[in-house]
Amino acid sequence: MSARGHAVTIVNACRRDGRGGSPTAVLDDRPMTDAERRAVPALMGTSHAVFLSEADDGLAVTVRFFTTEGELPACGHGTVAALAVLAERAGDDDHHAVLRTPRRSFTGHCVRGADHFTAAFDPGPVELREPTARERDLVVPALGIAPGAVGPGLSVASVGRPRMLVPVTTRAALSTLAPDQAGLRAACDELGLLGAYVHTPPTAEGRLAARLFAPSIGVPEDIANANSTACLAAHLAGQGITGISVDMGDALGAPSTITATARQAAPGPAVRVGGTATIERTTVLPRI
């Protein structure tokens, strides 16, 4: 159909020590239906696709994010992938960009390394609240967390769509999770949640591990989720933790790491989040 033959760049976003990362499809937007945009992640073997439209004045780039389930208001690792592609196109070693979504405009920064790009961006204000009793009662059992392994400090956080932040006491408790995907999807659909971001406590250096389960958006488990990491950084800023480095993707065989910093500000914590990315290849979109 109309999208056939478009160039698509596959970016491995939020890699760890030169390995893994989340494969993300990045392409210029064209006259396409949203059904065609939703088809791109499945065609390209990625969880997400990012569509770019550069403004005529060259001052901003509109970004749209899709999974097979539909459009997202934001996507953190998709933003890292977009910044890497924009820096590659510009030929800059130190690239600054203004990105625009239907909800807001924000700044991103990308530095070229010898074989990778390091990107960071402003994810926007993070809204935090305590979960309701019903949210706890529906989401936590569906995650299959072992009895006694849920830590203190559950939170619901949003940078566009709310998700539940669920602490567990150890990495072992995190690595053995096997959620009831159907039950979790039903719970998140009822509650209007994107999913559940389960994480370990941070070390003194701010290192921790996390897994995001989001079946409601067609992603049973995400390899890397920068926006949820931004939410956690804002949550932990209230405990005096100003920087975190989060390992994800190990359960999927794709080690990934997202970094985030947060500082207290009015009206809420100011967060920067990002990671490293490599451009794997540019190919052609097959027939939709």
C-alpha positions as a Markdown table, in Angstrom:
| # | Residue | x | y | z |
|---|---|---|---|---|
| 1 | Met | 0.0 | 0.0 | 0.0 |
| 2 | Ser | 1.1 | 3.6 | 0.3 |
| 3 | Ala | 3.9 | 2.9 | 2.8 |
| 4 | Arg | 5.7 | 0.3 | 0.7 |
| 5 | Gly | 9.3 | 1.2 | -0.1 |
| 6 | His | 9.9 | 3.7 | 2.6 |
| 7 | Ala | 13.3 | 3.6 | 4.2 |
| 8 | Val | 13.3 | 2.3 | 7.8 |
| 9 | Thr | 16.2 | 2.6 | 10.2 |
| 10 | Ile | 16.5 | 0.0 | 12.9 |
| 11 | Val | 18.1 | 1.4 | 16.1 |
| 12 | Asn | 19.1 | -0.6 | 19.1 |
| 13 | Ala | 18.2 | 1.8 | 21.9 |
| 14 | Cys | 19.5 | 1.9 | 25.5 |
| 15 | Arg | 22.3 | -0.7 | 25.1 |
| 16 | Arg | 24.4 | -2.0 | 27.9 |
| 17 | Asp | 28.2 | -2.1 | 27.5 |
| 18 | Gly | 27.8 | -2.3 | 23.7 |
| 19 | Arg | 25.3 | -5.2 | 23.8 |
| 20 | Gly | 21.5 | -5.6 | 23.6 |
| 21 | Gly | 19.2 | -2.7 | 23.6 |
| 22 | Ser | 15.7 | -2.4 | 22.3 |
| 23 | Pro | 15.3 | -2.7 | 18.5 |
| 24 | Thr | 13.2 | 0.3 | 17.4 |
| 25 | Ala | 12.0 | 1.2 | 13.9 |
| 26 | Val | 12.5 | 4.8 | 12.9 |
| 27 | Leu | 11.2 | 6.3 | 9.6 |
| 28 | Asp | 10.0 | 9.5 | 8.1 |
| 29 | Asp | 6.2 | 9.9 | 8.3 |
| 30 | Arg | 4.3 | 9.8 | 5.0 |
| 31 | Pro | 0.6 | 9.8 | 4.1 |
| 32 | Met | -0.3 | 6.6 | 5.9 |
| 33 | Thr | -3.3 | 5.4 | 7.9 |
| 34 | Asp | -2.9 | 4.7 | 11.6 |
| 35 | Ala | -3.6 | 1.0 | 10.7 |
| 36 | Glu | -0.6 | 1.1 | 8.5 |
| 37 | Arg | 1.5 | 2.7 | 11.2 |
| 38 | Arg | 0.4 | 0.1 | 13.7 |
| 39 | Ala | 1.6 | -2.6 | 11.2 |
| 40 | Val | 5.2 | -1.3 | 11.1 |
| 41 | Pro | 6.5 | -2.8 | 14.4 |
| 42 | Ala | 5.3 | -6.3 | 13.5 |
| 43 | Leu | 6.7 | -6.0 | 10.0 |
| 44 | Met | 10.1 | -4.9 | 11.3 |
| 45 | Gly | 10.3 | -7.2 | 14.3 |
| 46 | Thr | 10.3 | -4.4 | 16.8 |
| 47 | Ser | 8.0 | -3.5 | 19.7 |
| 48 | His | 7.7 | 0.2 | 18.7 |
| 49 | Ala | 7.9 | 2.4 | 15.6 |
| 50 | Val | 8.8 | 6.1 | 15.5 |
| 51 | Phe | 7.6 | 8.4 | 12.8 |
| 52 | Leu | 9.4 | 11.7 | 12.1 |
| 53 | Ser | 8.3 | 14.8 | 10.4 |
| 54 | Glu | 10.7 | 17.7 | 10.2 |
| 55 | Ala | 9.2 | 21.2 | 10.3 |
| 56 | Asp | 9.6 | 23.4 | 7.2 |
| 57 | Asp | 11.5 | 25.9 | 9.3 |
| 58 | Gly | 13.9 | 23.2 | 10.5 |
| 59 | Leu | 13.4 | 24.2 | 14.1 |
| 60 | Ala | 11.5 | 21.2 | 15.4 |
| 61 | Val | 10.8 | 17.6 | 14.6 |
| 62 | Thr | 7.4 | 16.0 | 15.2 |
| 63 | Val | 7.6 | 12.5 | 16.6 |
| 64 | Arg | 4.8 | 9.9 | 16.8 |
| 65 | Phe | 5.1 | 6.6 | 18.5 |
| 66 | Phe | 3.1 | 3.4 | 17.6 |
| 67 | Thr | 2.9 | -0.2 | 18.8 |
| 68 | Thr | 0.7 | -2.8 | 17.2 |
| 69 | Glu | -2.1 | -1.7 | 19.5 |
| 70 | Gly | -2.1 | 2.0 | 18.6 |
| 71 | Glu | -0.4 | 5.3 | 19.1 |
| 72 | Leu | 1.3 | 6.3 | 22.4 |
| 73 | Pro | 1.6 | 9.8 | 23.8 |
| 74 | Ala | 5.3 | 9.2 | 24.5 |
| 75 | Cys | 8.0 | 6.6 | 24.2 |
| 76 | Gly | 11.3 | 7.0 | 26.0 |
| 77 | His | 13.5 | 4.5 | 24.2 |
| 78 | Gly | 11.8 | 5.5 | 20.9 |
| 79 | Thr | 13.0 | 9.1 | 21.7 |
| 80 | Val | 16.5 | 7.9 | 22.2 |
| 81 | Ala | 16.3 | 6.0 | 18.9 |
| 82 | Ala | 14.9 | 9.1 | 17.1 |
| 83 | Leu | 17.7 | 11.4 | 18.5 |
| 84 | Ala | 20.3 | 8.9 | 17.3 |
| 85 | Val | 18.9 | 9.0 | 13.8 |
| 86 | Leu | 18.6 | 12.8 | 13.7 |
| 87 | Ala | 22.2 | 13.1 | 14.9 |
| 88 | Glu | 23.4 | 10.7 | 12.2 |
| 89 | Arg | 21.5 | 12.6 | 9.5 |
| 90 | Ala | 22.9 | 15.9 | 10.7 |
| 91 | Gly | 26.4 | 14.6 | 10.8 |
| 92 | Asp | 26.9 | 16.3 | 14.2 |
| 93 | Asp | 29.1 | 15.0 | 16.9 |
| 94 | Asp | 27.0 | 17.1 | 19.4 |
| 95 | His | 23.4 | 17.4 | 18.3 |
| 96 | His | 20.6 | 19.3 | 19.9 |
| 97 | Ala | 17.0 | 18.9 | 18.8 |
| 98 | Val | 13.5 | 20.2 | 19.6 |
| 99 | Leu | 11.0 | 17.4 | 19.5 |
| 100 | Arg | 7.3 | 17.9 | 19.3 |
| 101 | Thr | 4.5 | 15.4 | 20.1 |
| 102 | Pro | 0.8 | 16.2 | 20.0 |
| 103 | Arg | 1.0 | 17.1 | 23.7 |
| 104 | Arg | 4.2 | 19.1 | 24.1 |
| 105 | Ser | 7.6 | 20.2 | 22.8 |
| 106 | Phe | 10.8 | 19.3 | 24.5 |
| 107 | Thr | 14.5 | 19.2 | 24.1 |
| 108 | Gly | 16.9 | 16.4 | 23.3 |
| 109 | His | 20.6 | 16.1 | 23.1 |
| 110 | Cys | 22.7 | 13.4 | 21.4 |
| 111 | Val | 26.5 | 12.9 | 21.4 |
| 112 | Arg | 28.3 | 10.8 | 18.8 |
| 113 | Gly | 30.8 | 8.3 | 20.1 |
| 114 | Ala | 33.2 | 6.0 | 18.2 |
| 115 | Asp | 30.5 | 3.4 | 17.5 |
| 116 | His | 27.4 | 4.6 | 19.3 |
| 117 | Phe | 25.3 | 7.6 | 20.2 |
| 118 | Thr | 24.5 | 8.8 | 23.8 |
| 119 | Ala | 21.1 | 10.6 | 24.0 |
| 120 | Ala | 19.2 | 12.3 | 26.8 |
| 121 | Phe | 16.0 | 14.3 | 26.9 |
| 122 | Asp | 13.5 | 16.0 | 29.0 |
| 123 | Pro | 10.6 | 13.5 | 29.5 |
| 124 | Gly | 8.3 | 16.2 | 30.9 |
| 125 | Pro | 6.6 | 16.6 | 34.3 |
| 126 | Val | 6.1 | 13.4 | 36.2 |
| 127 | Glu | 2.9 | 13.0 | 38.2 |
| 128 | Leu | 3.1 | 10.8 | 41.2 |
| 129 | Arg | 0.4 | 9.5 | 43.6 |
| 130 | Glu | -0.2 | 6.5 | 45.9 |
| 131 | Pro | -2.1 | 3.6 | 44.3 |
| 132 | Thr | -5.7 | 3.0 | 45.4 |
| 133 | Ala | -6.5 | -0.2 | 47.2 |
| 134 | Arg | -8.2 | -1.6 | 44.1 |
| 135 | Glu | -5.2 | -0.8 | 41.9 |
| 136 | Arg | -3.0 | -2.8 | 44.4 |
| 137 | Asp | -5.5 | -5.6 | 44.6 |
| 138 | Leu | -5.8 | -6.1 | 40.8 |
| 139 | Val | -2.2 | -5.4 | 39.6 |
| 140 | Val | 0.0 | -7.0 | 42.2 |
| 141 | Pro | -1.5 | -10.5 | 42.2 |
| 142 | Ala | -1.4 | -10.5 | 38.4 |
| 143 | Leu | 2.3 | -9.9 | 38.5 |
| 144 | Gly | 2.9 | -13.2 | 40.4 |
| 145 | Ile | 5.3 | -11.7 | 42.9 |
| 146 | Ala | 6.3 | -14.2 | 45.6 |
| 147 | Pro | 4.6 | -13.6 | 49.1 |
| 148 | Gly | 6.7 | -11.2 | 51.1 |
| 149 | Ala | 8.7 | -10.0 | 48.1 |
| 150 | Val | 6.8 | -6.7 | 47.5 |
| 151 | Gly | 8.8 | -3.8 | 48.9 |
| 152 | Pro | 7.5 | -0.6 | 50.4 |
| 153 | Gly | 6.7 | 2.5 | 48.3 |
| 154 | Leu | 4.2 | 1.4 | 45.6 |
| 155 | Ser | 3.4 | 4.4 | 43.4 |
| 156 | Val | 1.4 | 5.3 | 40.3 |
| 157 | Ala | 3.4 | 7.6 | 38.0 |
| 158 | Ser | 2.6 | 9.3 | 34.7 |
| 159 | Val | 4.5 | 11.1 | 31.9 |
| 160 | Gly | 1.6 | 10.8 | 29.5 |
| 161 | Arg | 0.0 | 7.6 | 30.6 |
| 162 | Pro | 0.0 | 6.2 | 34.2 |
| 163 | Arg | 1.8 | 3.1 | 35.2 |
| 164 | Met | 2.3 | 1.4 | 38.5 |
| 165 | Leu | 5.8 | 1.3 | 40.0 |
| 166 | Val | 6.1 | -1.9 | 42.1 |
| 167 | Pro | 9.2 | -2.4 | 44.2 |
| 168 | Val | 10.4 | -5.9 | 45.0 |
| 169 | Thr | 13.0 | -6.8 | 47.6 |
| 170 | Thr | 15.7 | -8.6 | 45.5 |
| 171 | Arg | 16.9 | -9.2 | 42.0 |
| 172 | Ala | 16.0 | -12.8 | 42.4 |
| 173 | Ala | 12.4 | -11.9 | 43.0 |
| 174 | Leu | 12.4 | -9.8 | 39.9 |
| 175 | Ser | 14.1 | -12.3 | 37.6 |
| 176 | Thr | 11.7 | -15.1 | 38.5 |
| 177 | Leu | 8.5 | -13.1 | 37.8 |
| 178 | Ala | 6.1 | -14.8 | 35.4 |
| 179 | Pro | 3.0 | -12.5 | 35.2 |
| 180 | Asp | -0.5 | -13.6 | 34.3 |
| 181 | Gln | -0.5 | -11.6 | 31.1 |
| 182 | Ala | -4.2 | -11.9 | 30.5 |
| 183 | Gly | -5.0 | -11.0 | 34.1 |
| 184 | Leu | -2.6 | -8.1 | 34.0 |
| 185 | Arg | -4.0 | -6.8 | 30.8 |
| 186 | Ala | -7.6 | -7.0 | 32.1 |
| 187 | Ala | -6.5 | -5.1 | 35.3 |
| 188 | Cys | -4.6 | -2.4 | 33.4 |
| 189 | Asp | -7.5 | -2.0 | 30.9 |
| 190 | Glu | -10.0 | -1.5 | 33.7 |
| 191 | Leu | -7.7 | 0.9 | 35.6 |
| 192 | Gly | -6.4 | 2.8 | 32.7 |
| 193 | Leu | -2.8 | 1.9 | 33.3 |
| 194 | Leu | -0.1 | 1.4 | 30.7 |
| 195 | Gly | 1.4 | -1.4 | 32.7 |
| 196 | Ala | 3.5 | -2.3 | 35.7 |
| 197 | Tyr | 7.2 | -1.4 | 36.2 |
| 198 | Val | 8.7 | -3.8 | 38.7 |
| 199 | His | 12.0 | -2.7 | 40.2 |
| 200 | Thr | 14.6 | -3.6 | 42.8 |
| 201 | Pro | 15.9 | -1.2 | 45.5 |
| 202 | Pro | 18.7 | 1.1 | 44.3 |
| 203 | Thr | 22.2 | 0.4 | 45.6 |
| 204 | Ala | 24.2 | 3.3 | 47.2 |
| 205 | Glu | 25.4 | 4.1 | 43.7 |
| 206 | Gly | 21.9 | 4.2 | 42.3 |
| 207 | Arg | 22.1 | 0.9 | 40.3 |
| 208 | Leu | 19.0 | -1.3 | 40.1 |
| 209 | Ala | 17.1 | -3.6 | 37.8 |
| 210 | Ala | 13.6 | -3.4 | 36.5 |
| 211 | Arg | 11.1 | -5.1 | 34.2 |
| 212 | Leu | 8.1 | -3.4 | 32.5 |
| 213 | Phe | 5.0 | -5.5 | 31.7 |
| 214 | Ala | 2.6 | -3.7 | 29.4 |
| 215 | Pro | 0.2 | -6.1 | 27.6 |
| 216 | Ser | -2.4 | -3.4 | 27.2 |
| 217 | Ile | -0.3 | -1.7 | 24.6 |
| 218 | Gly | 0.8 | -5.0 | 22.9 |
| 219 | Val | 4.1 | -5.3 | 24.8 |
| 220 | Pro | 4.0 | -8.3 | 27.2 |
| 221 | Glu | 7.5 | -7.2 | 28.4 |
| 222 | Asp | 9.5 | -4.2 | 27.2 |
| 223 | Ile | 13.2 | -4.6 | 26.6 |
| 224 | Ala | 13.9 | -1.0 | 27.8 |
| 225 | Asn | 11.5 | 1.6 | 29.1 |
| 226 | Ala | 13.0 | 5.0 | 29.6 |
| 227 | Asn | 9.8 | 6.9 | 30.5 |
| 228 | Ser | 9.0 | 4.5 | 33.4 |
| 229 | Thr | 12.7 | 4.9 | 34.5 |
| 230 | Ala | 12.1 | 8.7 | 34.4 |
| 231 | Cys | 9.0 | 8.1 | 36.6 |
| 232 | Leu | 11.1 | 6.1 | 39.1 |
| 233 | Ala | 13.8 | 8.7 | 39.1 |
| 234 | Ala | 11.2 | 11.3 | 40.1 |
| 235 | His | 9.8 | 9.0 | 42.8 |
| 236 | Leu | 13.2 | 8.3 | 44.3 |
| 237 | Ala | 14.2 | 12.0 | 44.2 |
| 238 | Gly | 11.9 | 12.4 | 47.2 |
| 239 | Gln | 14.3 | 10.1 | 49.0 |
| 240 | Gly | 17.3 | 12.2 | 48.1 |
| 241 | Ile | 18.5 | 9.9 | 45.2 |
| 242 | Thr | 19.6 | 12.1 | 42.4 |
| 243 | Gly | 20.7 | 9.6 | 39.7 |
| 244 | Ile | 19.9 | 6.0 | 38.8 |
| 245 | Ser | 21.1 | 3.5 | 36.3 |
| 246 | Val | 18.5 | 0.8 | 35.5 |
| 247 | Asp | 19.2 | -2.6 | 34.0 |
| 248 | Met | 16.4 | -4.1 | 31.9 |
| 249 | Gly | 16.0 | -6.7 | 29.2 |
| 250 | Asp | 17.9 | -9.6 | 30.8 |
| 251 | Ala | 14.9 | -11.9 | 30.9 |
| 252 | Leu | 14.5 | -11.3 | 27.1 |
| 253 | Gly | 18.2 | -11.9 | 26.2 |
| 254 | Ala | 18.7 | -8.2 | 25.3 |
| 255 | Pro | 20.6 | -6.5 | 28.1 |
| 256 | Ser | 19.7 | -2.8 | 28.3 |
| 257 | Thr | 20.4 | 0.1 | 30.6 |
| 258 | Ile | 18.7 | 3.4 | 31.0 |
| 259 | Thr | 20.1 | 6.3 | 33.0 |
| 260 | Ala | 18.1 | 9.1 | 34.7 |
| 261 | Thr | 18.8 | 12.1 | 36.9 |
| 262 | Ala | 16.4 | 14.1 | 39.0 |
| 263 | Arg | 16.6 | 17.2 | 41.1 |
| 264 | Gln | 13.9 | 18.8 | 43.2 |
| 265 | Ala | 12.3 | 21.8 | 41.6 |
| 266 | Ala | 9.0 | 23.5 | 41.5 |
| 267 | Pro | 6.3 | 22.3 | 40.8 |
| 268 | Gly | 8.0 | 18.8 | 40.8 |
| 269 | Pro | 11.3 | 16.9 | 40.1 |
| 270 | Ala | 13.2 | 18.0 | 37.0 |
| 271 | Val | 14.2 | 14.8 | 35.2 |
| 272 | Arg | 16.6 | 13.9 | 32.3 |
| 273 | Val | 16.6 | 10.4 | 31.0 |
| 274 | Gly | 18.4 | 8.6 | 28.2 |
| 275 | Gly | 20.8 | 5.9 | 27.1 |
| 276 | Thr | 23.2 | 4.8 | 24.4 |
| 277 | Ala | 22.1 | 3.6 | 20.9 |
| 278 | Thr | 23.6 | 2.1 | 17.8 |
| 279 | Ile | 22.2 | 2.2 | 14.3 |
| 280 | Glu | 21.9 | -1.4 | 13.2 |
| 281 | Arg | 20.8 | -1.0 | 9.6 |
| 282 | Thr | 18.6 | 0.9 | 7.2 |
| 283 | Thr | 16.2 | -1.3 | 5.1 |
| 284 | Val | 13.0 | -0.9 | 3.1 |
| 285 | Leu | 9.5 | -1.3 | 4.6 |
| 286 | Pro | 7.8 | -4.3 | 3.0 |
| 287 | Arg | 4.2 | -4.2 | 1.7 |
| 288 | Ile | 1.6 | -3.4 | 4.4 |
